[in-house]
Amino acid sequence: MAHLQAPKLPDAAEHRRLAALRAYDILDTARESAFEDITRIASLVCGTPIAVVNLIDAERQWFKSEVGLGVRETPLATSICAHAILEHDMLVVPDTTLDGRFAENPLVTGDPGLRFYAGALLKTPDGLAIGTVCVLDTEPRGLSQEQVDVLRGLARQVMTQLELRRMLALSDRKSRHMGRLLTAAGHDLKAPLRSALYAINRASVVSVPDVQAKLASATTQLLDIDRQFTDLSIAASSGVGLIPELTPVPIAPLLATMEQAWRPAAERKEITLSASTNAMSVMGHAALLETLVGNLLSNAVKYTPRGGDVRLEAQREGDIIEIAVTDTGIGMTSEATEELFGAFRQADPGADGLGLGLWIVQQTADALEATLSVQSAPGKGTRFAIRLKAV
């Protein structure tokens, strides 16, 4: 009804609450798998057709993720969750038609005819409620204690994700000294991996074929862990002002190494992986270039359907060398490519991981003084290009 108004906290408290919400910089961001998983779990565990990760803004409620609604935001005046954030604990409404706060709500009296609501609060570390993880149904009902506990746990997981994003943003302000500490820690973590790889390589020389196959698999897995440590180190230190020393790096052996590293993953999906280049060198940093190309190859293999093609190429144009990774994968819209290199962004919201890979790619490219571009179209594949100074 037109006269419905959402309840509000006192002005000073509401100001603090909205400031806390906006500090997370989460409003109007794209869908992400971590939050999509949470709404799916909430819907399945609670047996409801609708589940939402809901953030309460000044004049609207915005859904970071939703199942069963089909919209990303609604006016605050009709919001049930706006009442929930005034509670100290979870709000459960078994039958909205019997609750004076909601009986005349258009979402109750009209489409979709909501009858049941349960919302667990999203609370900041200092206790400010910024939204809910909620489930809704078109039939009156209740929740078991186990379902209530799961809903509360999912709300905690949402806040963990938001805090992670906030801390990542704050890490950009860390000092150069902290960056050196993180780099040293990454080196210490990787040393045992390198020792294990050395031992496996020595053992494989004298092993029987069956054992050699197992050792080869172990080597692949350790190399993947080694790459992940590198990614994490770059993710942690990229914002602290560290500038790598750029030296001449031959491209052909680097691309050959990358092709060899990702060939097993491509073969498991029957993807044709090819690499071609000539004798040329760029001003760069070998480890950072491996991270950059490795992340792009990882995404190309991940998002290319079985039987597709992935190409790794390098060519010179004057004093610039362009390294390109081209696939025949799912592709993206122009809108998606504009936001692709932000932290926690993914081409496919249903994919595994947190969506840090392409953020790391952008940070690494910046450190190498390289330019990065992407061309893509839905169903027609994607081409990433890295442009660096030739030697």
C-alpha positions in Angstrom: 0.0 0.0 0.0 1.2 3.5 -0.7 1.4 4.6 2.9 3.7 1.7 3.9 7.0 2.9 5.3 10.0 0.8 6.3 11.1 1.2 9.9 14.3 3.1 10.5 16.8 3.4 13.3 17.4 6.8 15.0 19.3 9.1 12.6 22.7 8.8 14.3 22.5 5.0 14.4 21.3 4.8 10.9 24.2 7.0 9.7 26.7 4.6 11.4 24.9 1.6 9.9 24.9 3.0 6.4 28.6 4.0 6.7 29.5 0.5 7.7 27.6 -1.0 4.8 29.2 1.3 2.2 32.7 0.6 3.7 32.4 -2.9 2.3 31.9 -1.5 -1.3 29.6 -4.4 -2.1 26.5 -2.7 -3.4 25.7 -3.1 -7.1 28.5 -5.6 -7.7 28.2 -8.6 -10.0 27.0 -12.0 -8.9 29.7 -14.2 -7.3 29.9 -17.9 -6.8 30.6 -17.6 -3.0 27.3 -15.8 -2.4 25.3 -17.9 -5.0 26.4 -21.0 -3.1 25.1 -19.5 0.2 21.6 -18.8 -1.2 21.4 -22.2 -2.8 22.3 -23.9 0.5 19.8 -21.7 2.4 17.0 -22.7 0.0 17.9 -26.4 0.1 18.4 -26.7 3.8 15.3 -24.7 4.8 13.2 -26.2 2.0 12.0 -22.8 0.7 11.6 -21.6 -2.9 13.1 -18.2 -2.1 16.5 -17.4 -0.5 18.3 -14.0 -0.5 21.5 -12.4 0.7 20.0 -9.0 1.3 21.7 -5.7 2.1 19.6 -2.8 3.4 20.5 0.5 1.8 19.0 4.0 2.6 16.0 3.7 0.2 16.2 0.1 -1.1 17.0 -3.5 -0.3 19.6 -4.9 -2.7 20.3 -8.6 -3.2 23.8 -9.7 -3.6 22.4 -13.1 -4.4 18.9 -14.4 -4.8 17.1 -17.6 -5.6 13.4 -17.5 -6.6 12.9 -13.8 -6.9 14.3 -12.8 -10.2 15.2 -9.2 -9.3 18.2 -7.6 -7.7 16.5 -4.9 -5.6 13.1 -3.7 -4.3 12.0 -0.5 -2.6 12.7 -0.4 1.1 9.1 0.5 1.9 7.9 -3.1 1.2 11.0 -4.7 2.8 10.4 -7.3 5.5 14.2 -7.4 6.1 14.1 -3.7 7.1 12.2 -4.9 10.2 14.6 -7.7 10.7 17.7 -5.4 11.2 15.9 -3.8 14.1 16.0 -7.1 15.9 18.8 -8.3 18.1 18.5 -11.8 16.8 17.0 -13.8 14.0 13.5 -12.8 12.9 11.0 -15.6 12.1 7.5 -14.8 10.9 5.5 -18.1 10.6 2.5 -16.4 8.9 2.8 -12.9 7.6 -1.0 -12.4 7.3 -1.2 -12.7 11.1 1.6 -10.2 11.8 0.4 -6.5 11.9 3.7 -5.3 10.5 3.3 -7.3 7.2 -0.4 -8.2 6.8 -1.0 -5.3 4.4 2.4 -5.5 2.6 1.9 -5.7 -1.2 4.4 -8.6 -1.3 1.9 -10.4 1.0 -1.4 -9.3 -0.4 -0.3 -9.5 -4.0 2.5 -11.2 -6.0 4.4 -13.3 -4.9 2.1 -13.8 -1.9 4.7 -14.2 0.8 3.5 -16.0 3.9 6.7 -17.1 5.7 9.9 -15.2 6.5 13.1 -16.1 8.4 16.1 -13.8 8.4 19.5 -14.2 10.1 21.3 -10.9 10.6 24.4 -9.8 8.8 26.3 -8.0 11.6 29.6 -6.2 11.4 32.3 -6.9 14.0 31.0 -3.9 16.0 27.4 -5.2 16.0 25.8 -3.1 13.2 23.2 -4.9 11.2 23.6 -4.3 7.5 21.3 -6.9 6.1 20.2 -10.6 6.3 20.5 -14.0 4.9 16.8 -14.8 4.6 14.4 -17.5 3.3 10.8 -17.0 2.3 7.9 -19.1 1.3 4.4 -18.7 -0.1 3.0 -21.0 2.5 2.9 -20.5 6.3 5.5 -22.7 8.1 8.4 -22.8 10.5 12.0 -23.9 10.9 13.6 -26.5 12.9 16.4 -25.5 15.3 18.9 -27.2 13.0 17.7 -25.0 10.1 17.9 -21.9 12.2 21.5 -22.8 13.1 22.4 -23.3 9.5 20.9 -19.9 8.5 22.9 -18.2 11.3 26.0 -20.0 10.1 25.4 -18.9 6.5 25.0 -15.3 7.7 28.4 -15.6 9.4 29.9 -16.8 6.2 28.6 -13.8 4.3 30.2 -11.5 6.8 33.5 -13.5 6.6 33.4 -12.9 2.8 32.7 -9.2 3.2 35.4 -8.8 5.8 37.9 -10.5 3.5 37.1 -8.1 0.7 37.4 -5.1 3.1 40.8 -6.3 4.3 42.0 -6.9 0.8 41.1 -3.3 0.0 42.9 -2.1 3.1 46.0 -4.1 2.1 46.6 -1.6 -0.7 47.6 0.9 2.0 50.1 -1.3 3.7 53.7 -0.3 3.8 56.6 -1.4 1.6 58.1 -3.1 4.7 55.0 -5.3 5.0 55.3 -6.2 1.4 58.9 -7.4 2.0 57.7 -9.5 4.9 54.9 -11.1 2.8 57.4 -11.9 0.0 59.8 -13.5 2.5 57.0 -15.5 4.0 56.0 -16.7 0.6 59.5 -17.8 -0.2 59.7 -19.7 3.1 56.5 -21.5 2.3 57.6 -22.5 -1.1 61.0 -23.9 -0.1 59.7 -27.2 1.2 57.7 -27.6 -2.0 60.8 -27.2 -4.2 62.6 -29.7 -2.0 59.8 -32.2 -2.5 59.8 -31.7 -6.2 63.5 -32.3 -6.3 63.1 -35.5 -4.4 60.3 -36.7 -6.6 62.3 -36.0 -9.8 65.2 -38.1 -8.4 63.0 -40.9 -7.4 61.2 -41.1 -10.7 64.4 -41.9 -12.6 64.7 -45.3 -10.9 61.0 -46.1 -10.5 58.9 -48.6 -12.4 56.3 -47.2 -14.9 53.3 -47.4 -12.5 55.2 -45.6 -9.8 56.5 -43.0 -12.3 52.9 -42.2 -13.3 52.0 -41.6 -9.7 55.1 -39.5 -9.2 54.3 -37.5 -12.3 50.8 -36.8 -10.9 52.3 -35.7 -7.6 54.7 -33.4 -9.4 51.8 -31.8 -11.3 49.9 -31.2 -8.0 52.9 -29.8 -6.3 53.5 -27.4 -9.2 49.9 -26.3 -8.9 50.4 -25.6 -5.1 53.6 -23.7 -5.9 51.7 -21.5 -8.4 49.0 -20.9 -5.8 51.5 -19.8 -3.3 52.9 -17.4 -5.9 49.4 -16.1 -6.6 48.7 -15.5 -2.9 52.0 -13.7 -2.4 51.3 -11.4 -5.3 47.7 -10.9 -4.1 48.9 -9.9 -0.6 51.8 -7.7 -1.7 50.6 -6.1 -5.0 49.2 -3.1 -3.3 52.1 -2.2 -1.1 54.3 -0.4 -3.7 56.7 -3.2 -4.5 58.4 -2.6 -7.9 60.1 -5.7 -9.4 63.4 -5.2 -11.2 62.7 -5.7 -14.9 65.3 -7.6 -16.9 65.3 -9.2 -20.4 63.2 -12.4 -20.4 63.2 -14.8 -23.3 59.7 -15.6 -24.4 60.0 -18.9 -26.2 61.1 -21.0 -23.2 58.7 -19.3 -20.9 55.7 -20.1 -23.1 57.0 -23.7 -23.6 57.0 -24.1 -19.8 53.5 -22.8 -19.5 52.2 -25.0 -22.3 53.8 -28.1 -20.6 52.4 -27.1 -17.2 48.8 -26.8 -18.5 48.8 -29.6 -21.1 47.6 -32.3 -18.6 44.6 -30.2 -17.5 43.8 -29.5 -21.2 44.1 -33.1 -22.1 41.7 -34.1 -19.4 39.0 -32.0 -21.2 40.2 -33.1 -24.6 41.2 -29.5 -25.4 43.8 -28.8 -28.0 46.5 -26.6 -26.4 49.1 -25.1 -28.7 51.9 -22.6 -28.3 53.9 -20.7 -31.0 56.5 -18.0 -30.8 59.8 -16.9 -32.2 63.1 -16.0 -30.5 62.3 -12.8 -28.8 62.7 -11.2 -25.4 60.8 -8.7 -23.3 61.7 -6.4 -20.4 60.0 -8.2 -17.6 60.3 -10.5 -14.6 60.2 -14.2 -15.3 58.3 -15.3 -12.2 55.7 -12.6 -12.6 55.3 -13.4 -16.3 54.7 -17.0 -15.4 52.0 -16.0 -13.0 50.4 -13.7 -15.5 50.3 -16.2 -18.4 49.5 -19.1 -16.0 46.4 -17.4 -14.7 45.2 -16.6 -18.2 45.8 -20.2 -19.4 44.0 -21.5 -16.3 40.9 -19.5 -17.1 41.1 -20.4 -20.8 41.1 -24.2 -20.0 38.5 -23.8 -17.2 36.0 -21.9 -19.4 36.5 -23.8 -22.7 34.1 -26.7 -23.2 35.4 -30.3 -23.8 36.9 -30.6 -27.3 37.7 -26.9 -27.7 40.9 -25.1 -28.5 43.3 -22.9 -26.5 46.2 -21.0 -28.3 49.2 -19.4 -26.7 51.0 -17.1 -29.1 53.6 -14.2 -29.1 54.3 -11.8 -31.9 56.3 -8.6 -32.3 54.9 -5.3 -33.5 57.7 -2.7 -33.6 59.1 -2.3 -30.1 56.2 -4.1 -28.5 55.7 -7.8 -28.0 52.1 -9.1 -27.6 51.5 -12.4 -25.8 47.9 -13.6 -26.5 45.8 -16.4 -24.9 42.9 -17.3 -27.2 40.2 -19.8 -26.4 36.9 -21.1 -27.9 35.2 -21.0 -24.5 31.9 -19.5 -23.2 32.9 -15.9 -23.9 31.5 -12.8 -22.1 29.4 -9.7 -22.8 31.1 -6.3 -23.1 29.5 -5.4 -19.8 31.2 -8.4 -18.1 34.6 -7.6 -19.5 34.5 -4.1 -18.1 34.4 -5.4 -14.5 36.5 -8.6 -15.1 39.8 -7.4 -13.6 38.3 -6.4 -10.2 38.8 -8.5 -7.2 36.3 -11.3 -6.7 34.9 -11.0 -10.2 34.3 -14.1 -12.3 33.3 -14.8 -15.9 30.9 -17.5 -14.6 29.3 -16.9 -11.1 28.9 -20.6 -10.8 32.6 -21.4 -11.2 34.9 -22.6 -8.4 37.2 -20.2 -6.5 36.9 -16.7 -5.2 37.5 -14.8 -8.4 40.9 -13.5 -7.5 42.7 -14.9 -10.6 42.1 -12.0 -13.0 42.5 -9.4 -10.3 46.0 -10.9 -9.8 46.5 -10.8 -13.5 45.8 -7.0 -13.6 48.0 -6.4 -10.5 50.8 -8.4 -12.1 50.5 -6.6 -15.4 50.7 -3.3 -13.7 53.9 -4.4 -11.8 55.4 -5.4 -15.2 54.4 -2.1 -16.8 52.4 -4.1 -19.3 49.0 -3.3 -20.8 46.3 -5.9 -20.7 43.3 -6.1 -23.0 40.4 -8.6 -23.6 38.2 -9.3 -26.6 35.2 -11.6 -26.1 31.7 -12.4 -27.1 29.2 -14.9 -25.6 29.6 -18.3 -27.2 32.5 -17.2 -29.4 35.5 -17.4 -27.0 37.9 -14.9 -25.5 41.3 -13.4 -26.4 43.5 -11.9 -23.7 46.5 -9.9 -24.9 49.5 -8.8 -22.8 51.7 -6.1 -24.4 55.2 -5.6 -23.1 58.3 -3.7 -24.3 60.6 -5.7 -26.5 64.3 -5.9 -25.9 
